[in-house]
Amino acid sequence: MPSPSDHPRRLIWFCNTESVADHPETLVRLRDDIGLTTIMPESHVCHTSGFAASPEIAARGPFEDWREREDKWPKAAQGIYPPVAGTVSGYDDGPLLSLIDSARQAGIEVWGHFGLWSYGGEVYPEFALTDLQGNSLGREGSQSAWGTGLCPSRRRINEWVVDCLRALVRRYDVDGFCVDHARYPPPANPASLLACGCADCRRESGALGYDFEAMLEGLAELRSGMAAADAVSLLTTAGEAANLWEFLSGFGGGDAARLWFESRAALLAARMGEFREAVRTEAPSMVFGSDLFAPSIALLGGQNYSEWEDVTDYLTGGSSHGGVVGWGTSVTNLAAVWAEVICDRVPGVGDEDVLGPIYALFGCGHLQLPLTRPGLEQGGLPLAELFEWEVSQLVKLSSGRVPRYPPISAGGNPKLVRRLCRAVVEAGCEGAMLSLDPANGAILNVLSEELGAL
Ligand SMILES: [Zn+2]
């Protein structure tokens, strides 16, 4: 097993294809100023690095008719592609080709980027996640701000994604891939937690050794055990449990919940292994991976860190805080939505009864987090402490056999950015995935001072 000291050090910039293609001098400056090694470009118009799908790929593409689905995807009117899996035709790859040239001249690696499953179900309901009975997630699932996922077990999509990857390796001079949306929708979306129960997921789950019917029976037993308990004792038990799994196993169904989430994660990991194999078949030196949900919630979103180490070449994330995948705000986002659902359904229960127990179940009861939803919405969260805690979980959940590049959103307050950088260095990680504004000299100074130690 390679030791962490053998792993490549990387500072990866999650950048915008068009704007960096217009300002290629930025690459040389960031290389010299902060030690940038790699870019992962994404176009905000097509949600890939800006690839053009080949005619053969487009001919078999499941998502080619998106322009005719304006009723489900209003942004089609502005020419903005829906976030779906693989590569969709019609995009001009001129900016990407020019960016790759500039990166080559600067000696900087390029990682290609495209999406997989966690969005697109609202535009393509025929491929969307279903509930445990195989029915549409319905209004609750599809109206969620967190997105509606595609089912991860549709062979038509996954086999075509394999071909997309192989075609991209042949057509573009990239050094690897960092795919996006390699997950179920965020666990903050409660409707998506009990998905997918379609025939394809049952088949793939069975192929991995899971007994789907037994899992459903266990989940039903758990559900009736929880329904029989009163709200006060549920919340008291939650506040005292060692973790979410211990709490849930106390209501019958054995370890049904844990088994269910492990089975979902195994489905995604199996596909990721196939995708990496496809890439390596074309070019053995190429690296393959994806961003991950924050360690504390990843298994609920379909990502098992230790399995991910088996099927990808590095562990990283999308952002350090904010947005859908921000590590430091994952539990607080989830807690706000879960508290709303619980308070709406259980008479006499308020935020202050619910939020503390939710934090305890996820292991961050020791942090000073707001105990009301307005408090969560007002901001002022201890972002540095939350991020440091998530990075410590990353170290616990991973073995170090692949490099770890946690996400650092390097905008805003330089003091916060300094603490985020220190958390990564002090945890012994091998680099970071950076979001940054190359015109912000104060932030570049912080990055240079703090990440130079890598
Ligand atoms: Zn499915």
Residues whose N, C-alpha, C, O or C-beta is under 5 A from the ligand:
A	BS01	ZN	C151 P152 S153 C196 G197 C198 D200 C201
